[in-house]
Amino acid sequence: MGGGRGGVSGMLSSVVWVPRQGFKPDVDALVETRMESLVDGSEDGVGGEGDDRDMQEEVDVADVLAGGDAAVEAMQKALKRAGQAPMVREIEEEEKHDMVIRDRDLTLLATRSDEDASALELYIFEDHDEDGGGTNLFIHHDVFLPAFPLCLAWSGAARVSSCKSDSIAAVGTFLPNIDLWNLNDLETIEPVATLGGYVIDPRKANSTLASGGMPPLVEGSHSAAVMALSWNPLDAEYLASGSADHLVKCWDVESCHCVQTLGHHKGKVQAVDWHSHRRGLLLTAGFDSKAFAVDARSSGDGISFELQSEVESASWKHFVPDTDQFLVTTEDGHFSCFDCRNNAAPLWRVRAHSDAVSGFAISPVVPGLVATGSTDREVKLWNANTDGEPTMLGEKTVGVGSVFGLSFVTEKDNPFLLAAVGSGGKLSVVDTALVFASVRNQFSSLFPEVTARAARNVLLETPENGLQEVEEDSEEDESEESDED
């Protein structure tokens, strides 16, 4: 895991907000362990008798600063035990500010892929508008991934047998396995667990690959790319996955075994989503232009729904407790709602975009607030908490190119933040209450203080200031966009 990479290109394929304090790196333990090895002379021969080199040269200062004052103090004590002067390389205040994760900071995860490598990136979003300090968005650190990432899901409750962390990111790629990453380990270079994938036998792998074959798969593994992931909100040890092999699988992450395989789809599975109130109820949808509501505890096909195009995304109407309804977006630009009590036809179907609706998000804290994004580069806001068709609240080009991923923040004190990623290689955060008067008007009764603050800020700033993004090389981006046009 390294520091934030500046000036990188490529595309961002998925994004998700992590709840505040959902990322808690154990920097103190990291520093103590590293110092002990240095003192004992077990790391690069440093720390033994007669070694005059300063120990702080062997310490990643970014790791120390990420832990704040407590981590710095721990390193100082270790230096004293080693008989060296308690010195830490002077760091500019701005650099320290960038590395320390404060209580008010918000965090996001995004997956990136470019020509050279793929990565899981953790971003920090600082919002100091109440103090007059504005907002700031930057990459805190990243984890290099073994293949092109396709999907991402975060859990603060999952327990993996080999890890005690309460911050786990599941990543699906073009490989047939799912990697589980411990976000609290700043030095991780490998996942804490892998679900499925290839059996790599050192005695047979080289000869198998040399003959043009592939290593055998782990029992219960997918056999193609993993395209969709969903953590079970009621039983945190279970993770659902959808794959290009047309299968849906349920995994027990404590034992790292597949406990259920469902084969009701006849095409690639693009979306999976657990019901938030009904144990075992799973929504799946795919390229066979079908959606299913299934009981993952049984092997039946469940209730099927016919769609008019390939599915891009699907989710239960989580803002309605114990709902029977779900929302789905499709490749032909439509946004629809279905009811499990009547699968003959959708409750409503609207043409949301001119191209595929490739990005989709439901706010976890603002009932009915939904965002759709498309390869037409537009993001649209909707109020779907209605009796009939949703009400469109506004539309905006957010500067990420074709929109591949959207996610609403999980915090009630700043509930209208929307993150967007896409083909342009940028992550943008939009304060939708600041940009759209219709959003403020629709939800002012639920969040009076937040919407009033946004209205005041509109008088002080242009609406464009509701957009915060990590920029790439501007000249390169402009030339790429002109080439595409």
Salt bridges, closest charged atoms under 4 A:
GLU32 OE1 - ARG81 NH2 3.28
ASP51 OD1 - ARG53 NE 3.49
ASP63 OD2 - ARG34 NH2 3.59
ASP69 OD1 - LYS96 NZ 3.41
GLU73 OE2 - LYS77 NZ 3.64
ASP98 OD1 - HIS97 ND1 3.76
GLU121 OE2 - ARG5 NH2 3.20
GLU121 OE2 - ARG112 NE 2.73
GLU126 OE2 - HIS97 NE2 3.53
GLU130 OE2 - ARG453 NH1 3.26
ASP131 OD2 - ARG104 NH1 2.82
ASP142 OD2 - ARG5 NE 2.81
ASP166 OD2 - LYS24 NZ 3.40
GLU187 OE2 - ARG34 NH2 1.64
ASP201 OD1 - ARG203 NE 3.16
ASP235 OD2 - ARG279 NE 2.82
ASP245 OD2 - HIS222 ND1 3.04
ASP273 OD2 - HIS318 NE2 2.81
ASP288 OD2 - HIS265 ND1 3.01
ASP295 OD1 - ARG297 NE 2.99
GLU306 OE2 - LYS290 NZ 3.62
ASP322 OD1 - ARG278 NE 2.69
ASP324 OD1 - ARG278 NH1 2.87
ASP324 OD2 - ARG341 NE 3.64
ASP332 OD1 - HIS334 ND1 3.26
ASP332 OD2 - ARG349 NH2 2.98
ASP339 OD2 - ARG341 NH2 2.71
ASP376 OD2 - HIS353 ND1 3.23
GLU411 OE1 - ARG20 NH1 3.75
ASP413 OD2 - ARG20 NH1 3.14
GLU464 OE2 - LYS396 NZ 3.02
GLU469 OE2 - LYS426 NZ 3.78
GLU471 OE1 - LYS426 NZ 3.21
GLU472 OE2 - ARG112 NH2 3.64
ASP477 OD2 - LYS426 NZ 3.67
GLU484 OE1 - ARG377 NH2 2.04
